[in-house]
Amino acid sequence: MRLLRGDFAAETVYDADPVGVARGFEAEGAAWIHVVDLDAARTGSAANLGAIEAICAAVDCRVQSGGGVRSVEAASALWSAGVDRVIVGTAAVENPELVDALCTLHPGHVGVGLDAHGRDVAVRGWVAGSGLDLLDLARRFADSGVAALVVTEIGRDGTMEGPDVDQLLAVVAATPTPVIASGGVGTLDDLTVLARAETEGRRLHGAIAGRALYERRFTVSEGIAACVTPPS
């Protein structure tokens, strides 16, 4: 299922078999699969943990997953299910000390999702604003030792209208933590732009594509090829 700009009233179900989708992505060359429990993101209840566990058991590539991770217990349940990297969103913003604790427990296996309208970070499935600044939070989590920041411009998410490159590069410039782009990817050119984007000698660590893959705008293998930066 995909949302448009984080709106639960604008959801589209593309496939009722998440394990089959994951296997298809792996067959096309995916090294990582990004899984979000949208129900948990909104309610805090891990309603789809069984599906996530089934995905992890079905593929050999690494899985990162988030949505509703608001306690050590919730994160531990995902690691036990086979998730390699747990992404913390709302709880990271409202309780950053939780991220510190998780990074101590599982160093290298914790990421933070920062979902924003411009620089205003949103929480609770994107339905509430936090009043906190995207760049300030990015700097804060550099001290935690998180493995990556997944940065989403909510206004672009699910639109396939292109990523907010300026927003992403501002985060890259603000923190040494690897930054993964999320939201707005609709074409192979979008991925090429992200691969080439650079500030102060630093680049993005990766990009997440969702709706564009489901609607077959391009395949995983084509997307990977587009991310290979041509020589300068």
N, C-alpha and C positions, 0 to 999 in steps of 0.2 A: 504494500500500500504506500502511496505517496500523497503528501499534502501540498497545497499551493500556498506559499508564503506562510507556512505554519498554521494554516486555517483548517481545523478539524471538520468544518462544514464544507470544505472543498477537497475532499479526499477522493483518490482514484485507486481502485484495486486492480493491479495488473496481473497478478498470478496468485492462485490459492495454494501453491506448493513452494514454500520458501526453500526447502531442501533442494528441490529440482532446479530452482533458480541459482542457488549457490553452486551446485555442481556444474551448471552451464557456465557460470562466470569462471570457475576454476579451469574448465576445459578450454576456455578461450585465453588462458594465461594469467589470470588474476593471482597475484601473490598475497594480497590482502582482500578481505571482504568486510565491509562496514555495515553493521546491523544496528538499527535503532528500534527499541521497544517503545513505540509511540504511545501506547496505552499507559505504560509505566511512567513515561515522561509527564503525562498529564495528571495521573492519579497517585504515583509513587508505589503502586502495587505491580510486582513483576509477573504480569499475567501471561507473558509469552516466554518464560524461562525455558519451558520444555521445547519450544520450537528452536530457540537459540542453541540449546544443547544438541538437538538433532542436526542442526547445521554444522556445528563444530565436529560432530562425530562423522559427518558425511564427506568432509573435505580435508585435504592436507594443507591447504594454504592457511595463513594466519587470519584470525577473526578478531576484529575490534568491535566492541558493543557498548552501548549506553542507553540511557533512558530510565529515569526513576532511581538512579543510584544515589541514595541519600544516607547510606550508613555503611559501616565496615561489613556488616552481614550481607547487604545487598551486593556489594562488590565481590565478596568472597563467594557468593552463590554463582556469580558469572564466571569467576576463575575456575570454580569446581566444575562448571558446565563445559569447560574447555576454551573459554575466551582467553586470548593472549593479552590484549590490552583493553582495560576497562576505561570507558570515557565517563567522566563525572561532569554534569552540567549545572543544574540548579543548586545542588548542594555545594559545589565548588564556589559559587558566588555567595551563597548565604552562610556557608560554614567552611571557609578555606582551610581551617585546621584539619578537617577530614581528609583533604587531599594530602596534607603533610603526613598524616598517619598512614594513609594507604601507600604513599611512596616509600615510607619506611618499611612497611610490611612486604611490598612487592616492587622493589626498585626496577625501573625500566618497563613496567607493565601498567602504568597509569597515564591516562591522557585527560585533558580538560577540554570540554566543549564550550566555546564562547559564542553565543548566538546574539546578534545585535541588529538594531536598526541604526545604521551609521555607527556611532560609538556608544550608544545606549544599550547596555546588555540586558537581554530579556531572560526570564526564568519561567519555570513551571509549564513546560510545553509551549513556551513563547507567548503565553496568554497574559503575562504580567511583566511590567518593566521593573528593573532593579534600581534605577537611578545611578548605577555605577558605570564608570568609564572603561571602555574596551582596552585601551592601552595601559591604564593603571593596573587592571587585572592581569593582563599579559605579563607585566613586569613582576607582579606579586608571585605568580606561579613559577617564574624562573628560579626563585629561591626554594621552591618545593622539590625541584628535581623531576618534574613531570617529563614523560617521554615525548609528548607532542601536544600542541594546541590545535584543535579543530575549530576553525573560525568560519562562521556562517553569517552572511548578510541575509537577514530574514526576508527583506524585500525582493531578493533575487531567487530565493529558494523555490525550486519547482517550476520556475518560469522559463528556463532555457534561454534567457535573454542575455546571458553572459555574466561572468563573475565581476565583483567589484574589486578590481585590481588595486586601486588606490588604497582602499581599506586594508586589503591583505598586506600590501607592502608597508603600510604604516605599522602593522603588528610585527612584521619581520624586522623592521628597523628598531622596534621598541624592546625586543627580547632576544636572547640567544637560543631560546627553546625552538625546536623545529615546528614550523607552522604548516598545517594541512588546509588547503582551500576547500570550502564546501558552499554550494549554492550557486545556481545560475548556469552551470555548464550545459551547453546545448549543442555544440559543434566541435569538430576536431580542431578548428581554428582557436576556439576558446582554450583548449588544453595546450596548444602550442604557445599561445600568449602567456599562460600561466607558467609554462616551462621556461620561457625566456625572461620573465619578469625578474628584476634584480634591483636591489638597493644596498648601497654600501658594501658591495661585493658579496651579498648574501641572497639566496633564492628560497623559494618555497620548497617544502620537503615532499609535497605530494598534493593530489587533488582527488576529491570524491565526486563521482558521477552517479546519478540515480535515474531520474526520469528519462534522460537522453538514452540510456542503455535500454530501459524497458520499452521505449518507443522505437528502438532500433535506429536511432539517428546515426549511431556507429556501434561497432562491436568493442568488446574489451580489448582484443588484440589490436584493433585500429587505434584505440585510445592510448594504449601503451606506446605504440609507435609514434604517436603525435607528441608524446611527452619527452621523447628523446631530443634534447636541445641540439640544433645544428651548430657546427663550429662557428665561432665568432669571425 
